[in-house]
Amino acid sequence: MKRSTDRILTTHPGRLPNPDSYADIMAARRSGDQQRFDALVTAGIQDMVRRQRQIGLDILSDGEFWKVRDQQWYDDRCSGVLVRPLQPGEASFNQLSARQEGRLPEFREFYAIYDQLGNTPLPGGPARRPAEQYHVIVGPIRTTDGAAVRREVQRTKDAIVAIGEDPADFIFPVVAPGWLGHAVHDEHYHERDAYNYALADILKNDYRAVIEAGFTLQIDDPALCTRNTVVDPPMDRETYRQDCEARIEATNWALAGLPPERILYHTCWGSFHTPHTTDMPFEWVIDLLPKLNVGAWSVEAADVRHELDVQLWERFKLPAGTRFYPGVIAHKTTTVEPPELVAYRLVRYANLLGKDNVVGSVDCGVGGRCYPEIGWAKLRSLVEGARLASQELWGA
């Protein structure tokens, strides 16, 4: 991962606003036109890279706009998972009214509206519909040889190298077993650890392919902080921590043999623009982060329900050699943060954790979570805020 000893670097967790060709990209995937899909994705990646460079970001991504977790995604990785239509009584992953029923009765009307509109209802766009599919483990997970996964990663590498970029400047996000488990239901193993390790097995080829291609591997795992939002009744603190540790063990198993210094772990409280009054306290899991075999942590910290989490770092310190990527830009609001506030947040973390150990980031990806032009504006504010923070910290 990139380091700097004279300024605060900037990055984001990966997802960027869709390119103008997004509808054509998805149409090509649905039709099975792999050649057209690859060409459109390559052009879209290159557009995303140029936009990030124009803004001045230091650590980039390919935008993640091309990723779809459908039956083809599973078939490329394993057998044993079926994507099927919802059955009576089942709720989709993004049907929040069903997930919060009985838990937040004061927001029932809000969640019903949210299920129809989502985060960013664009003018003239169709009403949002909850996903109508259910992802289920129906048999033993048996992984493929990973050829399709390596092809995906290589497509991104080829796209950025073709315009003079170095994979070492890029993160490549892949979901964690715990986060994959938010959407994949178990109808086969019926045992926590067997289920966790089956999910981890699905992702092992992805992790290795990303590292072998020269990227920084980002593990996306909001489940560390959001697991209690999908279980009913919610777990108490000790049970929750035990559940987290079990998923961390499975994640480490999937990462075995890969260099921790090339791995970044991202967690947050989800991308849903909702009240978040039931968010788990970060204090429940902050001391579990060092159990992950990674070299850096990226954690949501700008959302107003988590901005005070910075105080926890007065007691918990970074292990030697690790770094912290605090979110200093929120993704759940259309307000564009002023650079001075971004700088204030970065300086606060730098004074607690060491200025060489902090990289300015965003709470989560801005793609699909902000209106596009607002997402890009937020990233510009991040870069300017990091410049102001660097002046204050290094006096240059």
N, C-alpha and C positions, 0 to 999 in steps of 0.2 A: 504494500500500500504506500501511496505517496506520503512523504513527510516534508515538513518545512520547519526551519529554525529561525526564520526571520519574518513570518507573517502567518495569519490564520488562513488556512485553505478552506475552500467551499465545495459542497457537494449536495446531493439530494438522494432520497431512497430509491429512485429508479424510474417510476412511472411519470411520463410526460404527456401533455395534451396531444390528442390524436393528430396525425398529419391530415392534410386535406383529402388524401386518397384513401382514408380509412374504410369507407364503405366499399370501395373497389377491392381493397385487401381482403376484407371479410367475405366478399362475394367469391373471390378466387379460391379462398380456402373451402368454402361450402361446396363449390363446384368440383373440387379436386384438381384444379388446374395448378399444379405445383410450380411449373415454370413461371407462370404469371404471378403467382403468389410470391415466389422468391424475388422476382424483379421488383415488384412493388414494395416489398418489405425492405429490400436493399436501398432503394431510393428514399424510402421513409426514414430509415436509420440515418442515412447521410444528411438528410434535412434536419433531423433532431440534433445531430452532432454539430452542424454549422450554427444552429440557433444557440446551443449551449456555449460554444466558443465565442460567439458574438456577445453574449451576456458577460462572459468572463469567468465561468465556473472552472474549477481546477480538476475535479474528479467527476467524470461523466458517466452516462449510461446510454444504451441504445434506444431508450424511450419506452420499452416494454409494450408498445401499442399492439404488437402482433401476436401476443400470447393469448391463447384460448385453452381453457381446461375442459375439453370435451372428450367424447369416446376415443377419438383419434389420439389425443394427448396420452391417455392411459395405455392404449394399445401400443404406442411407440415405446412404452416403458415396461409394461408388464401384462400378464393375464391375471384374471381374478377380480377385475373391477368392471361393473356394469353401470352405465349411465342410462337411466330409464325414466319414464314419465312419473310424476308424483301420483301417489295413491291416496285415497280418502284418509284424512287425518294426518297426513304428512305436511310439514312446512318446509319451504325452500330455504336455502342459506340466507337469502336477503329479505325474507318476509319477516320483518322485525315486529310487526304487530302480534304475530303468533308467538314469537320468542319472549316478548315482554308481557304477554297476557297474564294478569293476576299479580305481576310484580310491580308494575308502575301504572296503576289504574288512573292516576291523575293525568297521564299522558296518552290515554287510549285513543282519543280523537287525533292527536298529533301523529301517532304511529300509523293509523289508518291512512292518513293523507300522505305520509312519507312513503308508504309502500307503493303509492301511485306515482309519486313525483321523483323520489330519489334525492340525491345530493344537489344536482345542478340541472333543473328542468330548463332546457334551452328554449328560447322563443320559437314557436312554430314546430317544435319537435313533438314526437309522439309521447303519450303518457307512458311512464315507466311501468313495466309489469314485473312482478317477482319471478325469479327463475322457475320454470315449470318442470325441472328435471331433478332427479335424486341420484347421487353418486353412492354406490354401494359395493362393498367387498362381498362377493358372493361365493368365492372359493379361495384356495391357497394362492398367495401372491408368488408368481414366478416371473422373474425379470427377464427382459430381452438382453441382447448383446450390447445395447446402447448405441447402435449405429445411427438411429434416427435422432437421438439426443445430440450426438457429436455433430451431426449435420446442421442442426439448429444453431449450435454455438459457433460452428465454423462460418455459417452465413453472416453472423454479426461480425466476426473477426475480419472476414474478407471485405465486408462493407466499409469498415472503419479504416482498415489498412489501405484500401484503394484511394482514400482521400488524405492519406499521409498521417493517420493517427496511430498511436501506440496502444495496444491492449492494456499495458501497464497503467494507463491513465483512466481506466474504466472499471466500474463495478458491473457485475452480471448477477442480478438477483435470482434466487431460486427459493421456492417455499420451503419451510421447515416441516418435518413430520407432524409437529403439533398443529401447525396452521392448515396443512392439508387435511388433518383430521376434523377440522371445523366443517368441512363439506363432504367428507367421505364417511359414510355410516358402515358399521360393522355388522354384517349378517353371517359371519363365518367363524371368526376366532372366539368371540365372547370371552375374552380375557385381556386385561389392560395391556400387559407387556407384550404379548404376542401381537396385538393390534398395533401398538406403537412401533415395534420393530418391523412389522410388515410395511407400514407407511414409510419408515426410514429406508427400507430396501428399495422401494419404488424410486427414491431420489438419489441413491448412491451414484448412479451413472452420470446424472446431471452435475453433481458436485465435482466429480473427478474431471469431467470434460471441461468445465469452466476453468479449473486450475491449470489443466494441461494446455489450454489455449492462451494462457498468460494473463487472464483477467483476475481481478480481486473478486472472490466469491462472496456475495452477500446472502446471508440466510435470513429470509423474511419470516418472522415468527410473532405476529401480534398475539397469538394464543397464549404466550407467557403471561400477558396482562388481561386478556379478554375471555379466558376460558369460563369464568364464572357467569358470563352473560348468556351462555348457551346450555348450561346445566340447571336442572330444576329438581330439588331446591339447590340454591348456591352452596358451595362448600365453605366450611369454616377455614380459618387461616392455616391450621396445621395440615388439614386434609388437602387444601389447595397446594401448599408447598410440596407435599409428597407427590401429588399429581404432576407438578412442574418438574420435579427432580427426575421422575420416571421418564418424562418426555425429553429432558436434557440428556439423559443417559442414551436414549435411542438416537438422538441427534449426534452425539459424540461418536457413537458406533458408526453412523453413516459417514462421518468425517475422518475416520481412522486412516492414518497414513498421509493425510494432507497437511500442508504447513500452516499452523495457526496464524502466522504473521501475514498470510494471504487471505484471511477470512474475516469478514465483518458481519456482526450479528445485529439485526434490526428488530426492534419491538415497539409496539405502540398500543393505544386503546381503540384501535379500529378507525376506519375512515367514514363511518356513518355520522352524518350531521344531525345528531340527536342530543337529548339533554345530558347524557353521560353522568347522571347523578348516581349511578350504581357502579361506576368505575372502581376496580380494585385499587387499593392504595399501593403505590410503587414500593413503599417500605416492606410490603409482604415478600417481595422477590429481589430487591436490589442486591442482597448478599448472595443470591444464587448465580448472578451473572458470571463471577469468576469460575464457576464450575464448567462453563462452556469452553471448549478447546478452540478459542478464537483469539484474534489479536486486537479487536476493537469492537466497541458496542455503540449502536445508534439507537437513541431512545427519544420518544416524543417528550418535549419539554416546553413548548411554546403555548399549547392550548391552556386556557385559563384555569382549567381544573387540574393542571399538572405543572404550572409554572413554579409553584412553591416547592416542587420536588428538588429543586437545586439545593435546598437547605439540608437534604439528606447527605449530600457530599461533604458536609462538614464533619460527618462521622465515618462515612465509608470512603475509602481511598482506592484509587486505581492500583491493581497489581503492577509490579514493575514490567515495563515493556509494552503495556497496553495503552490504548487511546480511547477517547470518548468523542462521539459525534452527537452533541445535543441538538435537538430540533429547536431552532431559534426563529423559525417561520411556521405559522400554523396553517394547516390545510383544511380546516373546518369552518373557515370564515372567509367572506369576500373582502374583508378589510385588508389592504396592503400595508404591512408593517413599515413604519418609517425606519430608515437605516440607523438612526440614532438609537432606537430601541433594540434593534438587532445587535448593534455594537455593545450596548449595555449588557445584554444577555451573554454575549460571548466573553466579555471581560470578566463577568461574574464567574463563569465556569473556568476561565483560564486562571484566575487567581486561586481557585480552589484545587484545580487538578494539574496545573502547570500549562503554560501557554504553548509549549511544544507538543502537548498531548491532546489538544482540542482542535476539532475540525467543525466548521459551521455547517449545519445541515437543516433539513426540513422535517417536520413531524412525520410526514408520510409523503408519498408521491402526489404531485399536484394534478396529474392526469386523471380525469374522471372525478376528481374531488373538488376542483375549482373550475369556474368558467375559464376557458383557455387563455384569454388575454390577461385575466387576473393571475393565473398561475405563472405565466411568463414574467409579469410585473413583480410578483413575489420573489422570484429568483433573482431579478435585477436588484431588488432591495437587499437580498441576502449578500450579494457580492459587494455592494456599496457598504453595507454594515460591517462586513469583515475587513474592508479596507480601513474604515474608521477605527475599528477595534485594534487592528495591527498598529496603526499610528500611536494609539494610546499605550499599547503594551510594549512596543519596541522603540517608541520615540522617534520614528522615522516617517 
